[in-house]
Amino acid sequence: MSKYVRQRGCKTLKNGDIVINYHCCRSGTYKPKGKSLNNLKSQGSAKIGISCPAVIKVRQSTENVVVQYFPKHQNHEIQLEHLRLSESDRTAIAGRLKEGISEKIFLQDIREEITVDSGRKMLIEKKDIHNIKRYFNVQFSQKEMITKYGKDKICTDGTHGISSYDFNLYSILVDDEHKNGIPEAFCFSNRSSEDVFKIYFSAIKNTVGKIETTTFMTDDAPAFYNAWSYVMGTVKNVLLCAWHVTRNWHQNLNKINSPEKRKIVNKAVKDELCLETFSNLMKQFIEDL
């Protein structure tokens, strides 16, 4: 329920030891950068105007590090709203914001997820979101995102049965640096033919230009990649979505009549990306059968 910050630089003693002091983040006086207090959050400044004696003193020599901890806080109460969000929370929030979710919907989602262990996250407000956007440079449009991240990987996804009118949703996604899936383009159609996907991908090409990606991930329908390679060119790595691979494996297990062999196959089925390891496993698998 507290945070410590370094208010000034390191101090080097005559013997070469380095001293660093980390003070309670509530210590000190708020000094606005502009001419007004408009930049303050709704709860006001975290600074209490005087000092809090809680401090962590670090002394580092060539031989060891000595830490003195003075945990007693004074002159302020424990107020969760004056703590900063953790780095992990800030990174997770930035990832969700890059997906294009609006601030209003994001705040609604956060409040629906609140538990007793949510900590500072339960008090997140628009000012926090603006700070996170600025820190993580969350200002990409879909066009910029697919241009930046599409060079590494393009993922396709088909969602069926979304309405009673037999229309399907086909999405193009990319991964950002935090491995968050970011939807970039959408197509609604009551057909899933290669010709439809050619029109879809041509519309993307006309907007952002030709996308030369390293990896194309799709489901087990060849129409997606056939249309992509026709419009954008061939891709070095074409991968099947893991969910579709697993589903097809389990569907085909039923073709094995022998329960004993079905059990062996089910146990052996797994992902393996190393060619040498895969070859050895396949050899052993065939011997087992």
C-alpha positions as CSV (number, residue, x, y, z in Angstrom):
1,M,0.0,0.0,0.0
2,S,3.0,2.3,-0.4
3,K,5.5,3.3,-3.0
4,Y,9.0,4.7,-2.7
5,V,10.7,7.0,-5.2
6,R,14.2,8.5,-5.7
7,Q,13.8,12.3,-5.4
8,R,17.3,13.1,-6.5
9,G,20.5,11.5,-7.9
10,C,23.0,9.3,-6.2
11,K,25.6,10.6,-3.7
12,T,29.2,9.3,-3.9
13,L,31.2,9.3,-0.7
14,K,34.9,10.0,-0.4
15,N,35.6,6.2,0.0
16,G,33.7,5.5,-3.2
17,D,30.5,4.2,-1.7
18,I,27.3,5.2,-3.4
19,V,24.3,6.3,-1.3
20,I,20.7,6.3,-2.7
21,N,17.6,7.3,-0.7
22,Y,14.1,6.3,-1.7
23,H,11.4,8.4,0.0
24,C,7.7,7.8,0.4
25,C,6.0,9.0,-2.8
26,R,3.7,11.2,-0.7
27,S,6.5,13.4,0.6
28,G,7.1,16.8,-0.8
29,T,5.1,19.5,-2.5
30,Y,3.3,19.4,-5.8
31,K,4.8,21.8,-8.4
32,P,2.7,22.2,-11.5
33,K,4.6,22.5,-14.8
34,G,2.1,24.8,-16.3
35,K,0.3,28.0,-15.1
36,S,-2.7,26.2,-13.6
37,L,-3.7,23.0,-11.8
38,N,-5.8,21.7,-14.7
39,N,-3.4,18.7,-15.1
40,L,-4.2,17.3,-11.6
41,K,-6.3,14.2,-11.3
42,S,-9.8,14.4,-9.7
43,Q,-8.4,13.3,-6.3
44,G,-5.8,16.0,-6.2
45,S,-2.0,15.7,-5.8
46,A,-0.4,12.8,-4.0
47,K,2.0,15.2,-2.4
48,I,1.2,16.1,1.2
49,G,3.2,19.4,1.3
50,I,5.5,18.1,4.1
51,S,7.9,15.2,4.6
52,C,7.0,11.6,5.5
53,P,9.7,9.8,7.5
54,A,9.3,6.5,5.7
55,V,12.4,6.0,3.7
56,I,14.7,3.2,2.2
57,K,18.4,4.0,2.4
58,V,20.8,2.1,0.2
59,R,24.6,2.2,0.5
60,Q,26.5,0.3,-2.1
61,S,30.2,-0.5,-1.9
62,T,32.5,-2.6,-4.0
63,E,31.9,-5.5,-1.5
64,N,28.2,-5.4,-0.6
65,V,25.0,-3.5,-0.5
66,V,23.5,-2.4,2.8
67,V,19.8,-1.4,3.0
68,Q,18.1,0.4,5.9
69,Y,14.3,0.4,5.9
70,F,12.3,2.9,8.0
71,P,8.7,1.8,7.4
72,K,6.7,4.1,9.7
73,H,4.6,6.6,7.7
74,Q,3.4,9.9,9.2
75,N,1.4,13.0,8.2
76,H,-0.8,11.1,5.7
77,E,-3.3,8.2,5.6
78,I,-3.2,5.1,3.5
79,Q,-5.0,6.2,0.4
80,L,-5.1,3.8,-2.5
81,E,-6.0,6.5,-5.1
82,H,-2.6,8.2,-4.6
83,L,-0.6,5.1,-5.5
84,R,0.6,4.5,-9.1
85,L,-0.5,1.6,-11.2
86,S,2.0,-1.3,-11.3
87,E,4.1,-1.8,-14.4
88,S,2.4,-5.1,-15.2
89,D,-1.1,-3.4,-15.0
90,R,0.1,-0.5,-17.2
91,T,1.5,-2.9,-19.8
92,A,-1.7,-5.0,-19.8
93,I,-3.9,-1.8,-20.1
94,A,-1.7,-0.5,-23.0
95,G,-2.2,-3.8,-24.8
96,R,-5.9,-3.6,-24.6
97,L,-6.0,0.0,-25.6
98,K,-4.0,-0.8,-28.7
99,E,-6.8,-3.2,-29.7
100,G,-8.8,-0.1,-30.5
101,I,-11.2,-0.4,-27.5
102,S,-12.8,3.0,-26.5
103,E,-11.9,4.6,-23.2
104,K,-15.6,4.4,-22.1
105,I,-15.9,0.7,-22.8
106,F,-12.5,0.0,-21.3
107,L,-13.5,1.7,-18.0
108,Q,-16.7,-0.2,-17.9
109,D,-14.9,-3.5,-18.5
110,I,-12.4,-2.7,-15.7
111,R,-15.1,-2.0,-13.2
112,E,-16.9,-5.2,-14.0
113,E,-13.6,-7.1,-13.4
114,I,-12.9,-5.5,-10.0
115,T,-12.2,-7.9,-7.0
116,V,-10.9,-7.3,-3.5
117,D,-7.4,-7.9,-4.8
118,S,-7.6,-5.4,-7.7
119,G,-5.6,-2.8,-5.7
120,R,-5.0,0.6,-7.4
121,K,-6.4,-0.8,-10.6
122,M,-9.9,-0.5,-9.2
123,L,-9.6,3.3,-9.1
124,I,-8.4,3.8,-12.7
125,E,-9.7,6.9,-14.4
126,K,-9.4,8.8,-17.7
127,K,-6.2,10.6,-16.6
128,D,-4.5,7.2,-16.0
129,I,-5.5,6.1,-19.5
130,H,-4.1,9.3,-21.1
131,N,-0.8,8.8,-19.2
132,I,-0.5,5.2,-20.3
133,K,-1.3,6.1,-23.9
134,R,1.4,8.8,-23.9
135,Y,4.0,6.5,-22.2
136,F,3.4,3.5,-24.5
137,N,2.7,5.6,-27.6
138,V,-0.8,4.2,-28.0
139,Q,-1.9,6.3,-31.0
140,F,-1.8,4.0,-33.9
141,S,-4.7,3.7,-36.3
142,Q,-5.5,0.3,-37.8
143,K,-3.6,1.3,-41.0
144,E,-0.4,2.1,-39.0
145,M,-0.7,-1.1,-36.9
146,I,-1.1,-3.5,-39.9
147,T,1.8,-1.7,-41.7
148,K,4.1,-2.0,-38.6
149,Y,3.3,-5.4,-37.3
150,G,1.9,-7.1,-40.4
151,K,5.5,-7.7,-41.7
152,D,6.0,-10.4,-39.0
153,K,2.6,-12.2,-39.0
154,I,-0.9,-12.0,-40.4
155,C,-3.6,-14.0,-38.7
156,T,-7.0,-14.7,-40.2
157,D,-10.1,-15.7,-38.2
158,G,-13.6,-16.7,-39.2
159,T,-16.6,-16.4,-36.9
160,H,-19.7,-18.2,-37.9
161,G,-23.3,-18.0,-36.8
162,I,-23.1,-14.4,-35.6
163,S,-26.7,-13.7,-36.7
164,S,-29.8,-15.4,-38.0
165,Y,-29.1,-14.0,-41.5
166,D,-26.3,-16.5,-42.2
167,F,-23.6,-13.8,-42.4
168,N,-20.1,-14.6,-41.2
169,L,-17.4,-12.3,-39.8
170,Y,-13.8,-12.7,-41.2
171,S,-11.1,-10.8,-39.4
172,I,-7.4,-10.0,-40.0
173,L,-5.3,-9.7,-36.9
174,V,-1.6,-8.9,-36.1
175,D,0.5,-9.3,-32.9
176,D,2.0,-6.3,-31.2
177,E,5.3,-6.3,-29.2
178,H,3.4,-7.6,-26.2
179,K,1.9,-10.5,-28.2
180,N,-1.6,-9.0,-28.0
181,G,-3.8,-9.8,-31.0
182,I,-4.9,-6.6,-32.7
183,P,-7.9,-6.8,-35.1
184,E,-7.1,-4.7,-38.2
185,A,-9.8,-5.4,-40.9
186,F,-13.2,-7.0,-41.0
187,C,-15.4,-8.5,-43.7
188,F,-19.0,-9.6,-43.4
189,S,-20.2,-12.0,-46.0
190,N,-22.7,-14.9,-46.5
191,R,-20.1,-16.6,-48.7
192,S,-16.6,-18.0,-47.8
193,S,-15.3,-18.4,-51.3
194,E,-11.8,-17.5,-52.6
195,D,-13.3,-14.8,-54.8
196,V,-14.8,-13.0,-51.8
197,F,-11.5,-13.1,-49.9
198,K,-9.7,-11.7,-53.0
199,I,-12.1,-8.7,-52.9
200,Y,-11.5,-8.4,-49.1
201,F,-7.7,-8.5,-49.4
202,S,-7.6,-6.2,-52.4
203,A,-9.5,-3.6,-50.4
204,I,-6.8,-3.8,-47.7
205,K,-4.0,-3.5,-50.4
206,N,-5.7,-0.5,-51.9
207,T,-5.7,1.2,-48.5
208,V,-2.2,0.3,-47.0
209,G,-0.3,-1.1,-50.0
210,K,1.2,-4.5,-50.5
211,I,1.9,-6.4,-47.2
212,E,4.9,-8.7,-47.4
213,T,4.6,-10.8,-44.3
214,T,6.8,-13.6,-43.0
215,T,4.1,-15.8,-41.5
216,F,0.4,-16.3,-42.5
217,M,-1.8,-18.1,-40.0
218,T,-5.2,-19.5,-41.1
219,D,-7.7,-22.2,-40.4
220,D,-7.8,-25.4,-42.5
221,A,-9.7,-23.8,-45.4
222,P,-7.3,-23.1,-48.3
223,A,-9.4,-20.2,-49.6
224,F,-7.8,-17.7,-47.2
225,Y,-4.2,-18.3,-48.2
226,N,-5.0,-18.8,-51.9
227,A,-6.7,-15.4,-52.0
228,W,-3.9,-13.8,-49.9
229,S,-1.1,-15.1,-52.1
230,Y,-3.0,-14.0,-55.3
231,V,-3.3,-10.4,-53.9
232,M,-0.2,-9.9,-51.7
233,G,2.2,-12.6,-53.0
234,T,3.4,-15.9,-51.5
235,V,4.5,-16.2,-47.8
236,K,7.4,-18.1,-46.4
237,N,5.6,-19.7,-43.5
238,V,2.0,-20.8,-43.7
239,L,0.7,-22.1,-40.4
240,L,-2.6,-23.6,-39.3
241,C,-4.4,-22.2,-36.3
242,A,-3.7,-24.5,-33.3
243,W,-7.4,-24.7,-32.4
244,H,-8.2,-26.1,-35.8
245,V,-5.3,-28.5,-35.7
246,T,-6.4,-29.9,-32.3
247,R,-10.0,-30.1,-33.4
248,N,-9.1,-32.1,-36.5
249,W,-6.9,-34.4,-34.5
250,H,-9.7,-35.3,-32.2
251,Q,-12.2,-35.7,-35.0
252,N,-9.9,-38.1,-36.8
253,L,-9.2,-40.1,-33.6
254,N,-12.7,-41.6,-34.0
255,K,-11.5,-43.3,-37.2
256,I,-9.3,-45.6,-35.2
257,N,-11.4,-48.7,-34.2
258,S,-9.0,-50.2,-31.7
259,P,-9.4,-48.5,-28.3
260,E,-5.8,-49.4,-27.4
261,K,-4.3,-47.8,-30.6
262,R,-6.6,-44.8,-30.2
263,K,-5.2,-44.3,-26.7
264,I,-1.6,-44.5,-28.0
265,V,-2.3,-42.0,-30.8
266,N,-4.1,-39.6,-28.4
267,K,-1.1,-39.6,-26.0
268,A,1.4,-39.0,-28.8
269,V,-0.4,-36.2,-30.6
270,K,1.2,-32.8,-29.7
271,D,2.9,-29.8,-31.3
272,E,6.6,-30.1,-32.2
273,L,8.4,-27.4,-34.1
274,C,11.9,-28.9,-34.2
275,L,12.3,-31.1,-37.3
276,E,14.9,-33.4,-35.8
277,T,12.8,-34.0,-32.6
278,F,9.7,-34.5,-34.7
279,S,11.5,-37.2,-36.8
280,N,12.6,-39.1,-33.8
281,L,9.2,-38.9,-32.2
282,M,7.5,-40.1,-35.4
283,K,9.9,-43.1,-35.7
284,Q,9.2,-44.1,-32.1
285,F,5.5,-43.6,-32.6
286,I,5.3,-45.9,-35.6
287,E,7.3,-48.5,-33.6
288,D,4.8,-48.3,-30.8
289,L,1.9,-48.9,-33.2
